[in-house]
Protein backbone atom coordinates (compact mmCIF):
# COMPACT_ATOMS: atom_id res chain seq x y z
CA UNK A 1 0.00 0.00 0.00
CA UNK A 2 2.83 2.40 0.80
CA UNK A 3 4.53 1.56 -2.50
CA UNK A 4 1.32 2.52 -4.31
CA UNK A 5 1.34 5.94 -2.67
CA UNK A 6 4.96 6.37 -3.57
CA UNK A 7 4.16 5.71 -7.26
CA UNK A 8 1.32 8.21 -7.16
CA UNK A 9 3.54 10.84 -5.58
CA UNK A 10 6.27 10.23 -8.19
CA UNK A 11 3.78 10.48 -11.07
CA UNK A 12 2.27 13.67 -9.60
CA UNK A 13 5.70 15.26 -9.19
CA UNK A 14 6.62 14.31 -12.76
CA UNK A 15 3.44 15.90 -14.13
CA UNK A 16 4.04 19.04 -12.04
CA UNK A 17 7.64 19.28 -13.28
CA UNK A 18 6.58 18.91 -16.94
CA UNK A 19 3.78 21.48 -16.53
CA UNK A 20 6.15 23.93 -14.88
CA UNK A 21 8.66 23.54 -17.71
CA UNK A 22 5.96 24.05 -20.34
CA UNK A 23 4.77 27.18 -18.54
CA UNK A 24 8.28 28.58 -18.42
CA UNK A 25 8.79 27.88 -22.12
CA UNK A 26 5.46 29.49 -22.97
CA UNK A 27 6.29 32.54 -20.89
CA UNK A 28 9.64 32.89 -22.63
CA UNK A 29 8.00 32.56 -26.05
CA UNK A 30 5.36 35.11 -25.14
CA UNK A 31 8.00 37.56 -23.96
CA UNK A 32 9.94 37.04 -27.16
CA UNK A 33 6.81 37.72 -29.21
CA UNK A 34 6.10 40.90 -27.26
CA UNK A 35 9.70 42.05 -27.66
CA UNK A 36 9.51 41.41 -31.41
CA UNK A 37 6.26 43.35 -31.68
CA UNK A 38 7.77 46.27 -29.78
CA UNK A 39 10.82 46.23 -32.06
CA UNK A 40 8.61 46.22 -35.15
CA UNK A 41 6.60 49.12 -33.76
CA UNK A 42 9.77 51.10 -33.06
CA UNK A 43 11.09 50.43 -36.55
CA UNK A 44 7.72 51.39 -38.04
CA UNK A 45 7.71 54.65 -36.11
CA UNK A 46 11.21 55.34 -37.33
CA UNK A 47 10.13 54.81 -40.93
CA UNK A 48 7.14 57.10 -40.47
CA UNK A 49 9.35 59.81 -39.05
CA UNK A 50 11.54 59.78 -42.17
CA UNK A 51 8.77 59.75 -44.82
CA UNK A 52 8.74 62.90 -47.04
CA UNK A 53 5.57 64.01 -48.83
CA UNK A 54 6.07 65.42 -52.33
CA UNK A 55 3.82 67.83 -54.21
CA UNK A 56 3.68 69.61 -57.55
CA UNK A 57 3.84 73.34 -58.30
CA UNK A 58 1.89 74.77 -61.26
CA UNK A 59 3.04 78.11 -62.73
CA UNK A 60 0.71 79.75 -65.28
CA UNK A 61 1.81 82.61 -67.55
CA UNK A 62 -1.46 84.26 -68.65
CA UNK A 63 -1.65 87.05 -71.23
CA UNK A 64 -4.85 88.83 -72.30
CA UNK A 65 -4.10 88.89 -76.03
CA UNK A 66 -2.75 86.65 -78.79
CA UNK A 67 0.67 88.28 -79.12
CA UNK A 68 3.59 85.97 -78.41
CA UNK A 69 6.29 87.08 -75.99
CA UNK A 70 8.94 85.25 -73.97
CA UNK A 71 8.91 85.62 -70.18
CA UNK A 72 11.92 84.73 -68.02
CA UNK A 73 11.31 83.42 -64.50
CA UNK A 74 13.56 82.78 -61.52
CA UNK A 75 12.46 80.30 -58.83
CA UNK A 76 13.83 79.39 -55.42
CA UNK A 77 12.51 76.42 -53.39
CA UNK A 78 13.85 75.56 -49.95
CA UNK A 79 15.07 71.96 -49.55
CA UNK A 80 15.18 71.49 -53.35
CA UNK A 81 18.38 70.66 -55.22
CA UNK A 82 19.22 68.65 -58.31
CA UNK A 83 16.97 67.68 -61.23
CA UNK A 84 13.17 67.67 -60.96
CA UNK A 85 10.76 66.49 -63.64
CA UNK A 86 8.50 69.09 -65.25
CA UNK A 87 5.64 69.07 -67.77
CA UNK A 88 5.16 71.83 -70.36
CA UNK A 89 2.89 71.65 -73.43
CA UNK A 90 2.36 67.92 -72.83
CA UNK A 91 6.12 67.33 -73.01
CA UNK A 92 8.36 66.30 -70.11
CA UNK A 93 11.81 67.45 -69.15
CA UNK A 94 13.96 68.27 -66.15
CA UNK A 95 14.63 71.56 -64.38
CA UNK A 96 17.88 71.68 -62.38
CA UNK A 97 17.98 73.45 -59.02
CA UNK A 98 21.28 74.61 -57.58
CA UNK A 99 22.51 73.61 -54.14
CA UNK A 100 20.65 76.60 -52.60
CA UNK A 101 17.42 75.73 -54.43
CA UNK A 102 17.53 78.24 -57.31
CA UNK A 103 16.64 77.70 -60.97
CA UNK A 104 15.45 79.57 -64.07
CA UNK A 105 12.94 78.82 -66.83
CA UNK A 106 11.23 80.56 -69.79
CA UNK A 107 7.53 80.57 -70.67
CA UNK A 108 5.77 81.81 -73.78
CA UNK A 109 2.54 83.78 -73.64
CA UNK A 110 -0.32 81.72 -72.17
CA UNK A 111 1.97 78.80 -71.33
CA UNK A 112 2.16 76.77 -68.09
CA UNK A 113 4.86 74.78 -66.29
CA UNK A 114 4.28 71.95 -63.78
CA UNK A 115 7.21 70.97 -61.55
CA UNK A 116 6.75 67.53 -59.97
CA UNK A 117 7.82 65.93 -56.66
CA UNK A 118 8.86 69.07 -54.80
CA UNK A 119 9.16 68.73 -50.99
CA UNK A 120 5.79 69.56 -49.44
CA UNK A 121 5.48 72.69 -47.25
CA UNK A 122 8.82 74.06 -48.47
CA UNK A 123 8.89 77.83 -48.95
CA UNK A 124 9.15 79.10 -52.54
CA UNK A 125 9.75 82.41 -54.33
CA UNK A 126 8.95 82.90 -58.03
CA UNK A 127 9.95 86.10 -59.82
CA UNK A 128 9.16 87.23 -63.37
CA UNK A 129 12.49 88.85 -64.20
CA UNK A 130 12.08 89.96 -67.83
CA UNK A 131 9.82 89.99 -70.87
CA UNK A 132 10.06 91.02 -74.52
CA UNK A 133 7.50 93.77 -74.04
CA UNK A 134 7.23 96.56 -71.47
CA UNK A 135 3.63 97.33 -72.44
CA UNK A 136 2.13 94.82 -69.99
CA UNK A 137 1.24 95.09 -66.32
CA UNK A 138 1.75 91.94 -64.24
CA UNK A 139 -0.60 91.04 -61.39
CA UNK A 140 -0.70 88.12 -58.94
CA UNK A 141 -3.99 87.52 -57.10
CA UNK A 142 -5.24 90.93 -58.32
CA UNK A 143 -2.21 92.72 -56.87
CA UNK A 144 0.37 94.42 -59.07
CA UNK A 145 3.57 92.44 -58.57
CA UNK A 146 6.14 90.30 -60.37
CA UNK A 147 7.06 88.18 -57.30
CA UNK A 148 5.03 85.34 -55.80
CA UNK A 149 5.80 83.73 -52.43
CA UNK A 150 4.25 80.83 -50.55
CA UNK A 151 4.67 77.24 -49.41
CA UNK A 152 4.43 74.09 -51.50
CA UNK A 153 1.08 72.34 -50.93
CA UNK A 154 -0.71 69.37 -52.45
CA UNK A 155 -2.54 71.64 -54.90
CA UNK A 156 -0.48 74.77 -55.54
CA UNK A 157 -1.07 77.02 -58.57
CA UNK A 158 0.54 80.43 -59.15
CA UNK A 159 -0.86 82.57 -61.99
CA UNK A 160 1.02 85.55 -63.42
CA UNK A 161 -1.52 87.72 -65.31
CA UNK A 162 0.09 89.95 -67.94
CA UNK A 163 -2.38 92.58 -69.17
CA UNK A 164 -1.63 95.10 -71.89
CA UNK A 165 -1.72 98.79 -70.94
CA UNK A 166 -2.14 100.07 -74.54
CA UNK A 167 -5.51 100.27 -76.28
CA UNK A 168 -5.78 98.91 -79.80
CA UNK A 169 -5.35 101.67 -82.44
CA UNK A 170 -8.20 101.94 -84.94
CA UNK A 171 -7.41 101.03 -88.54
CA UNK A 172 -6.66 104.00 -90.88
CA UNK A 173 -7.12 106.68 -88.20
CA UNK A 174 -5.74 109.42 -90.51
CA UNK A 175 -8.23 108.65 -93.28
CA UNK A 176 -11.08 108.63 -90.78
CA UNK A 177 -10.07 112.09 -89.56
CA UNK A 178 -9.75 113.46 -93.10
CA UNK A 179 -13.05 112.09 -94.37
CA UNK A 180 -15.46 111.68 -91.50
CA UNK A 181 -18.79 110.67 -93.00
CA UNK A 182 -21.52 112.17 -90.83
CA UNK A 183 -24.99 113.67 -91.39
CA UNK A 184 -23.71 117.15 -90.54
CA UNK A 185 -20.98 116.93 -93.13
CA UNK A 186 -23.46 115.81 -95.82
CA UNK A 187 -25.77 118.77 -95.04
CA UNK A 188 -22.84 121.19 -95.15
CA UNK A 189 -21.81 119.76 -98.51
CA UNK A 190 -25.34 120.20 -99.96
CA UNK A 191 -25.56 123.79 -98.65
CA UNK A 192 -22.19 124.53 -100.26
CA UNK A 193 -23.37 123.19 -103.62
CA UNK A 194 -26.59 125.23 -103.46
CA UNK A 195 -24.62 128.34 -102.57
CA UNK A 196 -22.31 127.81 -105.56
CA UNK A 197 -25.33 127.27 -107.80
CA UNK A 198 -27.04 130.49 -106.62
CA UNK A 199 -23.80 132.42 -106.97
CA UNK A 200 -23.35 131.14 -110.53
CA UNK A 201 -26.91 132.14 -111.50
CA UNK A 202 -26.53 135.62 -110.05
CA UNK A 203 -23.19 136.09 -111.76
CA UNK A 204 -24.65 135.09 -115.12
CA UNK A 205 -27.55 137.56 -114.74
CA UNK A 206 -25.15 140.39 -113.93
CA UNK A 207 -23.13 139.68 -117.06
CA UNK A 208 -26.30 139.65 -119.23
CA UNK A 209 -27.42 143.03 -117.92
CA UNK A 210 -24.04 144.57 -118.62
CA UNK A 211 -24.14 143.50 -122.22
CA UNK A 212 -27.71 144.87 -122.63
C-alpha positions in Angstrom: 0.0 0.0 0.0 2.8 2.4 0.8 4.5 1.6 -2.5 1.3 2.5 -4.3 1.3 5.9 -2.7 5.0 6.4 -3.6 4.2 5.7 -7.3 1.3 8.2 -7.2 3.5 10.8 -5.6 6.3 10.2 -8.2 3.8 10.5 -11.1 2.3 13.7 -9.6 5.7 15.3 -9.2 6.6 14.3 -12.8 3.4 15.9 -14.1 4.0 19.0 -12.0 7.6 19.3 -13.3 6.6 18.9 -16.9 3.8 21.5 -16.5 6.1 23.9 -14.9 8.7 23.5 -17.7 6.0 24.1 -20.3 4.8 27.2 -18.5 8.3 28.6 -18.4 8.8 27.9 -22.1 5.5 29.5 -23.0 6.3 32.5 -20.9 9.6 32.9 -22.6 8.0 32.6 -26.1 5.4 35.1 -25.1 8.0 37.6 -24.0 9.9 37.0 -27.2 6.8 37.7 -29.2 6.1 40.9 -27.3 9.7 42.0 -27.7 9.5 41.4 -31.4 6.3 43.3 -31.7 7.8 46.3 -29.8 10.8 46.2 -32.1 8.6 46.2 -35.2 6.6 49.1 -33.8 9.8 51.1 -33.1 11.1 50.4 -36.6 7.7 51.4 -38.0 7.7 54.6 -36.1 11.2 55.3 -37.3 10.1 54.8 -40.9 7.1 57.1 -40.5 9.4 59.8 -39.1 11.5 59.8 -42.2 8.8 59.8 -44.8 8.7 62.9 -47.0 5.6 64.0 -48.8 6.1 65.4 -52.3 3.8 67.8 -54.2 3.7 69.6 -57.5 3.8 73.3 -58.3 1.9 74.8 -61.3 3.0 78.1 -62.7 0.7 79.8 -65.3 1.8 82.6 -67.6 -1.5 84.3 -68.6 -1.6 87.0 -71.2 -4.8 88.8 -72.3 -4.1 88.9 -76.0 -2.7 86.6 -78.8 0.7 88.3 -79.1 3.6 86.0 -78.4 6.3 87.1 -76.0 8.9 85.3 -74.0 8.9 85.6 -70.2 11.9 84.7 -68.0 11.3 83.4 -64.5 13.6 82.8 -61.5 12.5 80.3 -58.8 13.8 79.4 -55.4 12.5 76.4 -53.4 13.9 75.6 -49.9 15.1 72.0 -49.5 15.2 71.5 -53.3 18.4 70.7 -55.2 19.2 68.7 -58.3 17.0 67.7 -61.2 13.2 67.7 -61.0 10.8 66.5 -63.6 8.5 69.1 -65.2 5.6 69.1 -67.8 5.2 71.8 -70.4 2.9 71.7 -73.4 2.4 67.9 -72.8 6.1 67.3 -73.0 8.4 66.3 -70.1 11.8 67.4 -69.2 14.0 68.3 -66.1 14.6 71.6 -64.4 17.9 71.7 -62.4 18.0 73.4 -59.0 21.3 74.6 -57.6 22.5 73.6 -54.1 20.7 76.6 -52.6 17.4 75.7 -54.4 17.5 78.2 -57.3 16.6 77.7 -61.0 15.5 79.6 -64.1 12.9 78.8 -66.8 11.2 80.6 -69.8 7.5 80.6 -70.7 5.8 81.8 -73.8 2.5 83.8 -73.6 -0.3 81.7 -72.2 2.0 78.8 -71.3 2.2 76.8 -68.1 4.9 74.8 -66.3 4.3 72.0 -63.8 7.2 71.0 -61.5 6.7 67.5 -60.0 7.8 65.9 -56.7 8.9 69.1 -54.8 9.2 68.7 -51.0 5.8 69.6 -49.4 5.5 72.7 -47.2 8.8 74.1 -48.5 8.9 77.8 -49.0 9.1 79.1 -52.5 9.8 82.4 -54.3 9.0 82.9 -58.0 9.9 86.1 -59.8 9.2 87.2 -63.4 12.5 88.9 -64.2 12.1 90.0 -67.8 9.8 90.0 -70.9 10.1 91.0 -74.5 7.5 93.8 -74.0 7.2 96.6 -71.5 3.6 97.3 -72.4 2.1 94.8 -70.0 1.2 95.1 -66.3 1.7 91.9 -64.2 -0.6 91.0 -61.4 -0.7 88.1 -58.9 -4.0 87.5 -57.1 -5.2 90.9 -58.3 -2.2 92.7 -56.9 0.4 94.4 -59.1 3.6 92.4 -58.6 6.1 90.3 -60.4 7.1 88.2 -57.3 5.0 85.3 -55.8 5.8 83.7 -52.4 4.2 80.8 -50.6 4.7 77.2 -49.4 4.4 74.1 -51.5 1.1 72.3 -50.9 -0.7 69.4 -52.4 -2.5 71.6 -54.9 -0.5 74.8 -55.5 -1.1 77.0 -58.6 0.5 80.4 -59.1 -0.9 82.6 -62.0 1.0 85.6 -63.4 -1.5 87.7 -65.3 0.1 90.0 -67.9 -2.4 92.6 -69.2 -1.6 95.1 -71.9 -1.7 98.8 -70.9 -2.1 100.1 -74.5 -5.5 100.3 -76.3 -5.8 98.9 -79.8 -5.4 101.7 -82.4 -8.2 101.9 -84.9 -7.4 101.0 -88.5 -6.7 104.0 -90.9 -7.1 106.7 -88.2 -5.7 109.4 -90.5 -8.2 108.7 -93.3 -11.1 108.6 -90.8 -10.1 112.1 -89.6 -9.8 113.5 -93.1 -13.1 112.1 -94.4 -15.5 111.7 -91.5 -18.8 110.7 -93.0 -21.5 112.2 -90.8 -25.0 113.7 -91.4 -23.7 117.2 -90.5 -21.0 116.9 -93.1 -23.5 115.8 -95.8 -25.8 118.8 -95.0 -22.8 121.2 -95.2 -21.8 119.8 -98.5 -25.3 120.2 -100.0 -25.6 123.8 -98.7 -22.2 124.5 -100.3 -23.4 123.2 -103.6 -26.6 125.2 -103.5 -24.6 128.3 -102.6 -22.3 127.8 -105.6 -25.3 127.3 -107.8 -27.0 130.5 -106.6 -23.8 132.4 -107.0 -23.3 131.1 -110.5 -26.9 132.1 -111.5 -26.5 135.6 -110.0 -23.2 136.1 -111.8 -24.7 135.1 -115.1 -27.5 137.6 -114.7 -25.1 140.4 -113.9 -23.1 139.7 -117.1 -26.3 139.7 -119.2 -27.4 143.0 -117.9 -24.0 144.6 -118.6 -24.1 143.5 -122.2 -27.7 144.9 -122.6 
